[in-house]
Each structure stands twice: as C-alpha cells, then as structure tokens.
Amino acid sequence: MTLIDFGIVIIIAVLLVLGLIWGFVKIAIALGTWITASTVSFSFAPNLAASLLTSIDSPPMRLAAAMGLLFILTLMVGAVVSFLVRQFVSKTGLSGLDRVLGMGIGFSLGLVVVIALVFVAGLTRAPDYEWWQSSLLIERFETLAMWLQGYLPDDVAKYFTY
C-alpha cells in the first residue's frame, strides 16, 4: 500500500468514526435541516425583504438580511427538533442502532469524499504520476470517477484525464 492508499483509508475511517459518534439521527436531521434552511431562505426571503423596507435602504442588503435571518431561524428550529428526537432515541433504547446506522452513513460519506477527490484529481496531472498508478485503492475509485465523467457535458468532460 502506498501513502495515498493510507490517506484513503484514513478519510473513510475518520468519517466512519464520526458517524458512530454522531449517530444516524443527528446526521440525517442536520442534513435535512440544512436543506430545509436553504429552501426556506430562497423561497421566502423576497417576502420578508419587502417587510424590511423601512429598516434597510439597499435592496440587495434587504434580501441578504432576509435570507440570513430565515436561514438562521430555520437552523435554530432544526437544532431544537434534533435535540428532541435524539432525546427520544436515547430514552427508547435505540441509541445502539442509531450509532450503527451512523457508522454506515459515515462510511458512505467517506466513500463519497474519496470519489469526489479522485474525480477532481482528474483535472490535474496526478493520474500521470507513479504514486497514483501504483496505488491499490485508487483504481477502484477511478472507475467510479470515470462513470461520473460520463454525465458531464462533452466540452467539460474533455478536461478530465485518468
């Protein structure tokens, strides 16, 4: 195994352990909260910005303030929901299952991060180097990166070399 292989294993292992520590419920609610906060802030910011006419003169600043306020408020609501659900999970004795499922999510996230790094490395000269070619693990991730490359427009995909 080369140094890059150890790096891949470390990335996956760290995210697996973080998944174990955080648990599935916390990760799932956090992800859902961020998606919801983004949706809420983009959808309702114009309405809130209109009510800030007397407070903020600049239209772009009004919109930015409205988006920021809605985003933060949604994150706060999500934090309360997350706390309540995690309390419920711990009280019902499901925390072991929550952590095991969290490990699965952490492992999956680790794979996604490595695939993304290998994918982006295709834009560099890294695949031409000996350390890349002698790696035991990169070849497997490179296959997935090339599969993703097939979904890019041709004028973008031509810049990726593996």
Chimera marker file (.cmm) of the C-alpha trace (Angstrom):
<marker_set name="trace">
<marker id="1" x="0.000" y="0.000" z="0.000" r="1" g="1" b="0" radius="0.5"/>
<marker id="2" x="1.203" y="3.475" z="-0.840" r="1" g="1" b="0" radius="0.5"/>
<marker id="3" x="0.859" y="6.676" z="1.138" r="1" g="1" b="0" radius="0.5"/>
<marker id="4" x="-2.192" y="7.672" z="-0.913" r="1" g="1" b="0" radius="0.5"/>
<marker id="5" x="-3.847" y="4.356" z="-0.012" r="1" g="1" b="0" radius="0.5"/>
<marker id="6" x="-3.304" y="5.076" z="3.669" r="1" g="1" b="0" radius="0.5"/>
<marker id="7" x="-4.815" y="8.529" z="3.118" r="1" g="1" b="0" radius="0.5"/>
<marker id="8" x="-7.915" y="6.974" z="1.565" r="1" g="1" b="0" radius="0.5"/>
<marker id="9" x="-8.266" y="4.528" z="4.458" r="1" g="1" b="0" radius="0.5"/>
<marker id="10" x="-7.836" y="7.361" z="6.990" r="1" g="1" b="0" radius="0.5"/>
<marker id="11" x="-10.522" y="9.526" z="5.327" r="1" g="1" b="0" radius="0.5"/>
<marker id="12" x="-13.013" y="6.663" z="5.324" r="1" g="1" b="0" radius="0.5"/>
<marker id="13" x="-12.111" y="5.595" z="8.883" r="1" g="1" b="0" radius="0.5"/>
<marker id="14" x="-12.425" y="9.120" z="10.302" r="1" g="1" b="0" radius="0.5"/>
<marker id="15" x="-15.853" y="9.625" z="8.747" r="1" g="1" b="0" radius="0.5"/>
<marker id="16" x="-16.941" y="6.171" z="9.912" r="1" g="1" b="0" radius="0.5"/>
<marker id="17" x="-15.942" y="7.039" z="13.499" r="1" g="1" b="0" radius="0.5"/>
<marker id="18" x="-17.653" y="10.433" z="13.262" r="1" g="1" b="0" radius="0.5"/>
<marker id="19" x="-20.788" y="8.637" z="12.065" r="1" g="1" b="0" radius="0.5"/>
<marker id="20" x="-20.523" y="6.353" z="15.089" r="1" g="1" b="0" radius="0.5"/>
<marker id="21" x="-20.150" y="9.320" z="17.445" r="1" g="1" b="0" radius="0.5"/>
<marker id="22" x="-22.868" y="11.478" z="15.884" r="1" g="1" b="0" radius="0.5"/>
<marker id="23" x="-25.330" y="8.718" z="15.061" r="1" g="1" b="0" radius="0.5"/>
<marker id="24" x="-27.730" y="8.400" z="12.153" r="1" g="1" b="0" radius="0.5"/>
<marker id="25" x="-30.456" y="10.590" z="13.626" r="1" g="1" b="0" radius="0.5"/>
<marker id="26" x="-28.164" y="13.566" z="14.211" r="1" g="1" b="0" radius="0.5"/>
<marker id="27" x="-26.628" y="13.311" z="10.734" r="1" g="1" b="0" radius="0.5"/>
<marker id="28" x="-29.990" y="12.852" z="8.999" r="1" g="1" b="0" radius="0.5"/>
<marker id="29" x="-31.653" y="15.725" z="10.856" r="1" g="1" b="0" radius="0.5"/>
<marker id="30" x="-28.648" y="18.003" z="10.288" r="1" g="1" b="0" radius="0.5"/>
<marker id="31" x="-28.702" y="17.279" z="6.568" r="1" g="1" b="0" radius="0.5"/>
<marker id="32" x="-32.466" y="17.769" z="6.412" r="1" g="1" b="0" radius="0.5"/>
<marker id="33" x="-32.219" y="20.985" z="8.405" r="1" g="1" b="0" radius="0.5"/>
<marker id="34" x="-29.593" y="22.486" z="6.082" r="1" g="1" b="0" radius="0.5"/>
<marker id="35" x="-31.621" y="21.551" z="3.011" r="1" g="1" b="0" radius="0.5"/>
<marker id="36" x="-34.778" y="22.975" z="4.610" r="1" g="1" b="0" radius="0.5"/>
<marker id="37" x="-32.980" y="26.158" z="5.694" r="1" g="1" b="0" radius="0.5"/>
<marker id="38" x="-31.714" y="26.699" z="2.157" r="1" g="1" b="0" radius="0.5"/>
<marker id="39" x="-35.154" y="26.107" z="0.674" r="1" g="1" b="0" radius="0.5"/>
<marker id="40" x="-36.910" y="28.353" z="3.194" r="1" g="1" b="0" radius="0.5"/>
<marker id="41" x="-34.406" y="31.184" z="2.795" r="1" g="1" b="0" radius="0.5"/>
<marker id="42" x="-34.557" y="31.128" z="-1.017" r="1" g="1" b="0" radius="0.5"/>
<marker id="43" x="-38.338" y="30.748" z="-1.136" r="1" g="1" b="0" radius="0.5"/>
<marker id="44" x="-39.460" y="33.285" z="1.455" r="1" g="1" b="0" radius="0.5"/>
<marker id="45" x="-36.652" y="35.861" z="1.510" r="1" g="1" b="0" radius="0.5"/>
<marker id="46" x="-38.342" y="38.159" z="-1.045" r="1" g="1" b="0" radius="0.5"/>
<marker id="47" x="-41.483" y="38.313" z="1.124" r="1" g="1" b="0" radius="0.5"/>
<marker id="48" x="-39.510" y="39.081" z="4.279" r="1" g="1" b="0" radius="0.5"/>
<marker id="49" x="-37.293" y="41.576" z="2.417" r="1" g="1" b="0" radius="0.5"/>
<marker id="50" x="-40.408" y="43.550" z="1.455" r="1" g="1" b="0" radius="0.5"/>
<marker id="51" x="-41.240" y="43.996" z="5.132" r="1" g="1" b="0" radius="0.5"/>
<marker id="52" x="-37.738" y="45.347" z="5.813" r="1" g="1" b="0" radius="0.5"/>
<marker id="53" x="-38.215" y="48.390" z="3.526" r="1" g="1" b="0" radius="0.5"/>
<marker id="54" x="-38.138" y="50.850" z="6.411" r="1" g="1" b="0" radius="0.5"/>
<marker id="55" x="-35.131" y="49.236" z="8.114" r="1" g="1" b="0" radius="0.5"/>
<marker id="56" x="-32.668" y="48.665" z="5.253" r="1" g="1" b="0" radius="0.5"/>
<marker id="57" x="-32.335" y="51.016" z="2.254" r="1" g="1" b="0" radius="0.5"/>
<marker id="58" x="-30.359" y="48.831" z="-0.163" r="1" g="1" b="0" radius="0.5"/>
<marker id="59" x="-32.463" y="46.150" z="-1.938" r="1" g="1" b="0" radius="0.5"/>
<marker id="60" x="-29.580" y="43.616" z="-2.166" r="1" g="1" b="0" radius="0.5"/>
<marker id="61" x="-28.820" y="44.106" z="1.532" r="1" g="1" b="0" radius="0.5"/>
<marker id="62" x="-32.516" y="43.683" z="2.404" r="1" g="1" b="0" radius="0.5"/>
<marker id="63" x="-32.607" y="40.412" z="0.503" r="1" g="1" b="0" radius="0.5"/>
<marker id="64" x="-29.337" y="39.219" z="2.065" r="1" g="1" b="0" radius="0.5"/>
<marker id="65" x="-30.577" y="40.101" z="5.561" r="1" g="1" b="0" radius="0.5"/>
<marker id="66" x="-33.874" y="38.319" z="4.940" r="1" g="1" b="0" radius="0.5"/>
<marker id="67" x="-32.118" y="35.227" z="3.613" r="1" g="1" b="0" radius="0.5"/>
<marker id="68" x="-29.674" y="35.174" z="6.519" r="1" g="1" b="0" radius="0.5"/>
<marker id="69" x="-32.406" y="35.656" z="9.099" r="1" g="1" b="0" radius="0.5"/>
<marker id="70" x="-34.592" y="32.910" z="7.643" r="1" g="1" b="0" radius="0.5"/>
<marker id="71" x="-31.622" y="30.555" z="7.310" r="1" g="1" b="0" radius="0.5"/>
<marker id="72" x="-30.515" y="31.056" z="10.924" r="1" g="1" b="0" radius="0.5"/>
<marker id="73" x="-34.049" y="30.777" z="12.308" r="1" g="1" b="0" radius="0.5"/>
<marker id="74" x="-34.600" y="27.536" z="10.394" r="1" g="1" b="0" radius="0.5"/>
<marker id="75" x="-31.300" y="26.150" z="11.712" r="1" g="1" b="0" radius="0.5"/>
<marker id="76" x="-32.394" y="27.042" z="15.249" r="1" g="1" b="0" radius="0.5"/>
<marker id="77" x="-35.708" y="25.219" z="14.807" r="1" g="1" b="0" radius="0.5"/>
<marker id="78" x="-33.786" y="22.261" z="13.373" r="1" g="1" b="0" radius="0.5"/>
<marker id="79" x="-31.474" y="22.223" z="16.400" r="1" g="1" b="0" radius="0.5"/>
<marker id="80" x="-34.470" y="22.037" z="18.749" r="1" g="1" b="0" radius="0.5"/>
<marker id="81" x="-36.033" y="19.242" z="16.677" r="1" g="1" b="0" radius="0.5"/>
<marker id="82" x="-32.707" y="17.399" z="16.614" r="1" g="1" b="0" radius="0.5"/>
<marker id="83" x="-32.356" y="17.679" z="20.387" r="1" g="1" b="0" radius="0.5"/>
<marker id="84" x="-35.883" y="16.382" z="20.984" r="1" g="1" b="0" radius="0.5"/>
<marker id="85" x="-35.532" y="13.475" z="18.563" r="1" g="1" b="0" radius="0.5"/>
<marker id="86" x="-32.132" y="12.487" z="19.998" r="1" g="1" b="0" radius="0.5"/>
<marker id="87" x="-33.642" y="12.547" z="23.499" r="1" g="1" b="0" radius="0.5"/>
<marker id="88" x="-36.427" y="10.280" z="22.275" r="1" g="1" b="0" radius="0.5"/>
<marker id="89" x="-33.935" y="7.888" z="20.652" r="1" g="1" b="0" radius="0.5"/>
<marker id="90" x="-31.824" y="7.667" z="23.802" r="1" g="1" b="0" radius="0.5"/>
<marker id="91" x="-34.888" y="7.139" z="26.036" r="1" g="1" b="0" radius="0.5"/>
<marker id="92" x="-36.272" y="4.345" z="23.855" r="1" g="1" b="0" radius="0.5"/>
<marker id="93" x="-33.010" y="2.408" z="23.886" r="1" g="1" b="0" radius="0.5"/>
<marker id="94" x="-32.386" y="2.808" z="20.174" r="1" g="1" b="0" radius="0.5"/>
<marker id="95" x="-29.087" y="4.637" z="20.600" r="1" g="1" b="0" radius="0.5"/>
<marker id="96" x="-27.079" y="1.499" z="19.730" r="1" g="1" b="0" radius="0.5"/>
<marker id="97" x="-28.933" y="1.074" z="16.454" r="1" g="1" b="0" radius="0.5"/>
<marker id="98" x="-28.642" y="4.825" z="15.845" r="1" g="1" b="0" radius="0.5"/>
<marker id="99" x="-24.863" y="4.627" z="16.179" r="1" g="1" b="0" radius="0.5"/>
<marker id="100" x="-24.537" y="1.549" z="13.968" r="1" g="1" b="0" radius="0.5"/>
<marker id="101" x="-26.612" y="3.230" z="11.258" r="1" g="1" b="0" radius="0.5"/>
<marker id="102" x="-24.492" y="6.352" z="11.798" r="1" g="1" b="0" radius="0.5"/>
<marker id="103" x="-21.401" y="4.265" z="11.059" r="1" g="1" b="0" radius="0.5"/>
<marker id="104" x="-22.994" y="3.202" z="7.781" r="1" g="1" b="0" radius="0.5"/>
<marker id="105" x="-23.718" y="6.807" z="6.860" r="1" g="1" b="0" radius="0.5"/>
<marker id="106" x="-20.189" y="7.825" z="7.896" r="1" g="1" b="0" radius="0.5"/>
<marker id="107" x="-18.675" y="5.057" z="5.781" r="1" g="1" b="0" radius="0.5"/>
<marker id="108" x="-20.828" y="6.072" z="2.811" r="1" g="1" b="0" radius="0.5"/>
<marker id="109" x="-19.844" y="9.705" z="3.258" r="1" g="1" b="0" radius="0.5"/>
<marker id="110" x="-16.183" y="8.646" z="3.344" r="1" g="1" b="0" radius="0.5"/>
<marker id="111" x="-16.602" y="6.851" z="0.024" r="1" g="1" b="0" radius="0.5"/>
<marker id="112" x="-18.298" y="9.904" z="-1.496" r="1" g="1" b="0" radius="0.5"/>
<marker id="113" x="-15.492" y="12.203" z="-0.294" r="1" g="1" b="0" radius="0.5"/>
<marker id="114" x="-12.803" y="9.928" z="-1.760" r="1" g="1" b="0" radius="0.5"/>
<marker id="115" x="-14.688" y="9.609" z="-5.066" r="1" g="1" b="0" radius="0.5"/>
<marker id="116" x="-15.014" y="13.411" z="-5.198" r="1" g="1" b="0" radius="0.5"/>
<marker id="117" x="-11.285" y="13.862" z="-4.525" r="1" g="1" b="0" radius="0.5"/>
<marker id="118" x="-10.351" y="11.313" z="-7.205" r="1" g="1" b="0" radius="0.5"/>
<marker id="119" x="-12.831" y="12.949" z="-9.584" r="1" g="1" b="0" radius="0.5"/>
<marker id="120" x="-11.317" y="16.410" z="-9.073" r="1" g="1" b="0" radius="0.5"/>
<marker id="121" x="-7.799" y="14.950" z="-9.314" r="1" g="1" b="0" radius="0.5"/>
<marker id="122" x="-8.711" y="14.012" z="-12.878" r="1" g="1" b="0" radius="0.5"/>
<marker id="123" x="-8.391" y="17.714" z="-13.687" r="1" g="1" b="0" radius="0.5"/>
<marker id="124" x="-4.740" y="17.638" z="-12.605" r="1" g="1" b="0" radius="0.5"/>
<marker id="125" x="-1.655" y="15.701" z="-13.693" r="1" g="1" b="0" radius="0.5"/>
<marker id="126" x="-1.968" y="13.415" z="-10.629" r="1" g="1" b="0" radius="0.5"/>
<marker id="127" x="-3.148" y="10.362" z="-12.630" r="1" g="1" b="0" radius="0.5"/>
<marker id="128" x="0.114" y="10.523" z="-14.627" r="1" g="1" b="0" radius="0.5"/>
<marker id="129" x="2.344" y="10.099" z="-11.577" r="1" g="1" b="0" radius="0.5"/>
<marker id="130" x="3.792" y="6.781" z="-10.453" r="1" g="1" b="0" radius="0.5"/>
<marker id="131" x="2.374" y="7.072" z="-6.924" r="1" g="1" b="0" radius="0.5"/>
<marker id="132" x="-1.134" y="7.328" z="-8.416" r="1" g="1" b="0" radius="0.5"/>
<marker id="133" x="-0.641" y="4.405" z="-10.762" r="1" g="1" b="0" radius="0.5"/>
<marker id="134" x="0.901" y="2.158" z="-8.077" r="1" g="1" b="0" radius="0.5"/>
<marker id="135" x="-1.968" y="2.740" z="-5.644" r="1" g="1" b="0" radius="0.5"/>
<marker id="136" x="-4.025" y="-0.322" z="-4.771" r="1" g="1" b="0" radius="0.5"/>
<marker id="137" x="-7.216" y="1.601" z="-3.986" r="1" g="1" b="0" radius="0.5"/>
<marker id="138" x="-7.341" y="4.499" z="-6.431" r="1" g="1" b="0" radius="0.5"/>
<marker id="139" x="-8.148" y="2.226" z="-9.370" r="1" g="1" b="0" radius="0.5"/>
<marker id="140" x="-11.499" y="1.299" z="-7.803" r="1" g="1" b="0" radius="0.5"/>
<marker id="141" x="-12.433" y="4.927" z="-7.148" r="1" g="1" b="0" radius="0.5"/>
<marker id="142" x="-11.147" y="5.976" z="-10.550" r="1" g="1" b="0" radius="0.5"/>
<marker id="143" x="-13.696" y="3.640" z="-12.154" r="1" g="1" b="0" radius="0.5"/>
<marker id="144" x="-16.491" y="5.486" z="-10.339" r="1" g="1" b="0" radius="0.5"/>
<marker id="145" x="-14.986" y="8.865" z="-11.223" r="1" g="1" b="0" radius="0.5"/>
<marker id="146" x="-14.917" y="7.904" z="-14.903" r="1" g="1" b="0" radius="0.5"/>
<marker id="147" x="-18.537" y="6.800" z="-14.637" r="1" g="1" b="0" radius="0.5"/>
<marker id="148" x="-19.406" y="10.253" z="-13.235" r="1" g="1" b="0" radius="0.5"/>
<marker id="149" x="-17.424" y="11.862" z="-16.037" r="1" g="1" b="0" radius="0.5"/>
<marker id="150" x="-19.859" y="10.284" z="-18.479" r="1" g="1" b="0" radius="0.5"/>
<marker id="151" x="-22.609" y="12.537" z="-17.087" r="1" g="1" b="0" radius="0.5"/>
<marker id="152" x="-20.687" y="15.731" z="-17.786" r="1" g="1" b="0" radius="0.5"/>
<marker id="153" x="-21.161" y="17.747" z="-20.973" r="1" g="1" b="0" radius="0.5"/>
<marker id="154" x="-18.528" y="16.814" z="-23.571" r="1" g="1" b="0" radius="0.5"/>
<marker id="155" x="-16.935" y="20.267" z="-23.511" r="1" g="1" b="0" radius="0.5"/>
<marker id="156" x="-16.313" y="19.838" z="-19.747" r="1" g="1" b="0" radius="0.5"/>
<marker id="157" x="-15.538" y="16.092" z="-19.684" r="1" g="1" b="0" radius="0.5"/>
<marker id="158" x="-12.613" y="16.532" z="-22.082" r="1" g="1" b="0" radius="0.5"/>
<marker id="159" x="-10.577" y="18.197" z="-19.305" r="1" g="1" b="0" radius="0.5"/>
<marker id="160" x="-10.597" y="15.071" z="-17.126" r="1" g="1" b="0" radius="0.5"/>
<marker id="161" x="-7.773" y="12.573" z="-17.643" r="1" g="1" b="0" radius="0.5"/>
<marker id="162" x="-7.471" y="9.207" z="-15.935" r="1" g="1" b="0" radius="0.5"/>
<link id1="1" id2="2" r="1" g="1" b="0" radius="0.2"/>
<link id1="2" id2="3" r="1" g="1" b="0" radius="0.2"/>
<link id1="3" id2="4" r="1" g="1" b="0" radius="0.2"/>
<link id1="4" id2="5" r="1" g="1" b="0" radius="0.2"/>
<link id1="5" id2="6" r="1" g="1" b="0" radius="0.2"/>
<link id1="6" id2="7" r="1" g="1" b="0" radius="0.2"/>
<link id1="7" id2="8" r="1" g="1" b="0" radius="0.2"/>
<link id1="8" id2="9" r="1" g="1" b="0" radius="0.2"/>
<link id1="9" id2="10" r="1" g="1" b="0" radius="0.2"/>
<link id1="10" id2="11" r="1" g="1" b="0" radius="0.2"/>
<link id1="11" id2="12" r="1" g="1" b="0" radius="0.2"/>
<link id1="12" id2="13" r="1" g="1" b="0" radius="0.2"/>
<link id1="13" id2="14" r="1" g="1" b="0" radius="0.2"/>
<link id1="14" id2="15" r="1" g="1" b="0" radius="0.2"/>
<link id1="15" id2="16" r="1" g="1" b="0" radius="0.2"/>
<link id1="16" id2="17" r="1" g="1" b="0" radius="0.2"/>
<link id1="17" id2="18" r="1" g="1" b="0" radius="0.2"/>
<link id1="18" id2="19" r="1" g="1" b="0" radius="0.2"/>
<link id1="19" id2="20" r="1" g="1" b="0" radius="0.2"/>
<link id1="20" id2="21" r="1" g="1" b="0" radius="0.2"/>
<link id1="21" id2="22" r="1" g="1" b="0" radius="0.2"/>
<link id1="22" id2="23" r="1" g="1" b="0" radius="0.2"/>
<link id1="23" id2="24" r="1" g="1" b="0" radius="0.2"/>
<link id1="24" id2="25" r="1" g="1" b="0" radius="0.2"/>
<link id1="25" id2="26" r="1" g="1" b="0" radius="0.2"/>
<link id1="26" id2="27" r="1" g="1" b="0" radius="0.2"/>
<link id1="27" id2="28" r="1" g="1" b="0" radius="0.2"/>
<link id1="28" id2="29" r="1" g="1" b="0" radius="0.2"/>
<link id1="29" id2="30" r="1" g="1" b="0" radius="0.2"/>
<link id1="30" id2="31" r="1" g="1" b="0" radius="0.2"/>
<link id1="31" id2="32" r="1" g="1" b="0" radius="0.2"/>
<link id1="32" id2="33" r="1" g="1" b="0" radius="0.2"/>
<link id1="33" id2="34" r="1" g="1" b="0" radius="0.2"/>
<link id1="34" id2="35" r="1" g="1" b="0" radius="0.2"/>
<link id1="35" id2="36" r="1" g="1" b="0" radius="0.2"/>
<link id1="36" id2="37" r="1" g="1" b="0" radius="0.2"/>
<link id1="37" id2="38" r="1" g="1" b="0" radius="0.2"/>
<link id1="38" id2="39" r="1" g="1" b="0" radius="0.2"/>
<link id1="39" id2="40" r="1" g="1" b="0" radius="0.2"/>
<link id1="40" id2="41" r="1" g="1" b="0" radius="0.2"/>
<link id1="41" id2="42" r="1" g="1" b="0" radius="0.2"/>
<link id1="42" id2="43" r="1" g="1" b="0" radius="0.2"/>
<link id1="43" id2="44" r="1" g="1" b="0" radius="0.2"/>
<link id1="44" id2="45" r="1" g="1" b="0" radius="0.2"/>
<link id1="45" id2="46" r="1" g="1" b="0" radius="0.2"/>
<link id1="46" id2="47" r="1" g="1" b="0" radius="0.2"/>
<link id1="47" id2="48" r="1" g="1" b="0" radius="0.2"/>
<link id1="48" id2="49" r="1" g="1" b="0" radius="0.2"/>
<link id1="49" id2="50" r="1" g="1" b="0" radius="0.2"/>
<link id1="50" id2="51" r="1" g="1" b="0" radius="0.2"/>
<link id1="51" id2="52" r="1" g="1" b="0" radius="0.2"/>
<link id1="52" id2="53" r="1" g="1" b="0" radius="0.2"/>
<link id1="53" id2="54" r="1" g="1" b="0" radius="0.2"/>
<link id1="54" id2="55" r="1" g="1" b="0" radius="0.2"/>
<link id1="55" id2="56" r="1" g="1" b="0" radius="0.2"/>
<link id1="56" id2="57" r="1" g="1" b="0" radius="0.2"/>
<link id1="57" id2="58" r="1" g="1" b="0" radius="0.2"/>
<link id1="58" id2="59" r="1" g="1" b="0" radius="0.2"/>
<link id1="59" id2="60" r="1" g="1" b="0" radius="0.2"/>
<link id1="60" id2="61" r="1" g="1" b="0" radius="0.2"/>
<link id1="61" id2="62" r="1" g="1" b="0" radius="0.2"/>
<link id1="62" id2="63" r="1" g="1" b="0" radius="0.2"/>
<link id1="63" id2="64" r="1" g="1" b="0" radius="0.2"/>
<link id1="64" id2="65" r="1" g="1" b="0" radius="0.2"/>
<link id1="65" id2="66" r="1" g="1" b="0" radius="0.2"/>
<link id1="66" id2="67" r="1" g="1" b="0" radius="0.2"/>
<link id1="67" id2="68" r="1" g="1" b="0" radius="0.2"/>
<link id1="68" id2="69" r="1" g="1" b="0" radius="0.2"/>
<link id1="69" id2="70" r="1" g="1" b="0" radius="0.2"/>
<link id1="70" id2="71" r="1" g="1" b="0" radius="0.2"/>
<link id1="71" id2="72" r="1" g="1" b="0" radius="0.2"/>
<link id1="72" id2="73" r="1" g="1" b="0" radius="0.2"/>
<link id1="73" id2="74" r="1" g="1" b="0" radius="0.2"/>
<link id1="74" id2="75" r="1" g="1" b="0" radius="0.2"/>
<link id1="75" id2="76" r="1" g="1" b="0" radius="0.2"/>
<link id1="76" id2="77" r="1" g="1" b="0" radius="0.2"/>
<link id1="77" id2="78" r="1" g="1" b="0" radius="0.2"/>
<link id1="78" id2="79" r="1" g="1" b="0" radius="0.2"/>
<link id1="79" id2="80" r="1" g="1" b="0" radius="0.2"/>
<link id1="80" id2="81" r="1" g="1" b="0" radius="0.2"/>
<link id1="81" id2="82" r="1" g="1" b="0" radius="0.2"/>
<link id1="82" id2="83" r="1" g="1" b="0" radius="0.2"/>
<link id1="83" id2="84" r="1" g="1" b="0" radius="0.2"/>
<link id1="84" id2="85" r="1" g="1" b="0" radius="0.2"/>
<link id1="85" id2="86" r="1" g="1" b="0" radius="0.2"/>
<link id1="86" id2="87" r="1" g="1" b="0" radius="0.2"/>
<link id1="87" id2="88" r="1" g="1" b="0" radius="0.2"/>
<link id1="88" id2="89" r="1" g="1" b="0" radius="0.2"/>
<link id1="89" id2="90" r="1" g="1" b="0" radius="0.2"/>
<link id1="90" id2="91" r="1" g="1" b="0" radius="0.2"/>
<link id1="91" id2="92" r="1" g="1" b="0" radius="0.2"/>
<link id1="92" id2="93" r="1" g="1" b="0" radius="0.2"/>
<link id1="93" id2="94" r="1" g="1" b="0" radius="0.2"/>
<link id1="94" id2="95" r="1" g="1" b="0" radius="0.2"/>
<link id1="95" id2="96" r="1" g="1" b="0" radius="0.2"/>
<link id1="96" id2="97" r="1" g="1" b="0" radius="0.2"/>
<link id1="97" id2="98" r="1" g="1" b="0" radius="0.2"/>
<link id1="98" id2="99" r="1" g="1" b="0" radius="0.2"/>
<link id1="99" id2="100" r="1" g="1" b="0" radius="0.2"/>
<link id1="100" id2="101" r="1" g="1" b="0" radius="0.2"/>
<link id1="101" id2="102" r="1" g="1" b="0" radius="0.2"/>
<link id1="102" id2="103" r="1" g="1" b="0" radius="0.2"/>
<link id1="103" id2="104" r="1" g="1" b="0" radius="0.2"/>
<link id1="104" id2="105" r="1" g="1" b="0" radius="0.2"/>
<link id1="105" id2="106" r="1" g="1" b="0" radius="0.2"/>
<link id1="106" id2="107" r="1" g="1" b="0" radius="0.2"/>
<link id1="107" id2="108" r="1" g="1" b="0" radius="0.2"/>
<link id1="108" id2="109" r="1" g="1" b="0" radius="0.2"/>
<link id1="109" id2="110" r="1" g="1" b="0" radius="0.2"/>
<link id1="110" id2="111" r="1" g="1" b="0" radius="0.2"/>
<link id1="111" id2="112" r="1" g="1" b="0" radius="0.2"/>
<link id1="112" id2="113" r="1" g="1" b="0" radius="0.2"/>
<link id1="113" id2="114" r="1" g="1" b="0" radius="0.2"/>
<link id1="114" id2="115" r="1" g="1" b="0" radius="0.2"/>
<link id1="115" id2="116" r="1" g="1" b="0" radius="0.2"/>
<link id1="116" id2="117" r="1" g="1" b="0" radius="0.2"/>
<link id1="117" id2="118" r="1" g="1" b="0" radius="0.2"/>
<link id1="118" id2="119" r="1" g="1" b="0" radius="0.2"/>
<link id1="119" id2="120" r="1" g="1" b="0" radius="0.2"/>
<link id1="120" id2="121" r="1" g="1" b="0" radius="0.2"/>
<link id1="121" id2="122" r="1" g="1" b="0" radius="0.2"/>
<link id1="122" id2="123" r="1" g="1" b="0" radius="0.2"/>
<link id1="123" id2="124" r="1" g="1" b="0" radius="0.2"/>
<link id1="124" id2="125" r="1" g="1" b="0" radius="0.2"/>
<link id1="125" id2="126" r="1" g="1" b="0" radius="0.2"/>
<link id1="126" id2="127" r="1" g="1" b="0" radius="0.2"/>
<link id1="127" id2="128" r="1" g="1" b="0" radius="0.2"/>
<link id1="128" id2="129" r="1" g="1" b="0" radius="0.2"/>
<link id1="129" id2="130" r="1" g="1" b="0" radius="0.2"/>
<link id1="130" id2="131" r="1" g="1" b="0" radius="0.2"/>
<link id1="131" id2="132" r="1" g="1" b="0" radius="0.2"/>
<link id1="132" id2="133" r="1" g="1" b="0" radius="0.2"/>
<link id1="133" id2="134" r="1" g="1" b="0" radius="0.2"/>
<link id1="134" id2="135" r="1" g="1" b="0" radius="0.2"/>
<link id1="135" id2="136" r="1" g="1" b="0" radius="0.2"/>
<link id1="136" id2="137" r="1" g="1" b="0" radius="0.2"/>
<link id1="137" id2="138" r="1" g="1" b="0" radius="0.2"/>
<link id1="138" id2="139" r="1" g="1" b="0" radius="0.2"/>
<link id1="139" id2="140" r="1" g="1" b="0" radius="0.2"/>
<link id1="140" id2="141" r="1" g="1" b="0" radius="0.2"/>
<link id1="141" id2="142" r="1" g="1" b="0" radius="0.2"/>
<link id1="142" id2="143" r="1" g="1" b="0" radius="0.2"/>
<link id1="143" id2="144" r="1" g="1" b="0" radius="0.2"/>
<link id1="144" id2="145" r="1" g="1" b="0" radius="0.2"/>
<link id1="145" id2="146" r="1" g="1" b="0" radius="0.2"/>
<link id1="146" id2="147" r="1" g="1" b="0" radius="0.2"/>
<link id1="147" id2="148" r="1" g="1" b="0" radius="0.2"/>
<link id1="148" id2="149" r="1" g="1" b="0" radius="0.2"/>
<link id1="149" id2="150" r="1" g="1" b="0" radius="0.2"/>
<link id1="150" id2="151" r="1" g="1" b="0" radius="0.2"/>
<link id1="151" id2="152" r="1" g="1" b="0" radius="0.2"/>
<link id1="152" id2="153" r="1" g="1" b="0" radius="0.2"/>
<link id1="153" id2="154" r="1" g="1" b="0" radius="0.2"/>
<link id1="154" id2="155" r="1" g="1" b="0" radius="0.2"/>
<link id1="155" id2="156" r="1" g="1" b="0" radius="0.2"/>
<link id1="156" id2="157" r="1" g="1" b="0" radius="0.2"/>
<link id1="157" id2="158" r="1" g="1" b="0" radius="0.2"/>
<link id1="158" id2="159" r="1" g="1" b="0" radius="0.2"/>
<link id1="159" id2="160" r="1" g="1" b="0" radius="0.2"/>
<link id1="160" id2="161" r="1" g="1" b="0" radius="0.2"/>
<link id1="161" id2="162" r="1" g="1" b="0" radius="0.2"/>
</marker_set>
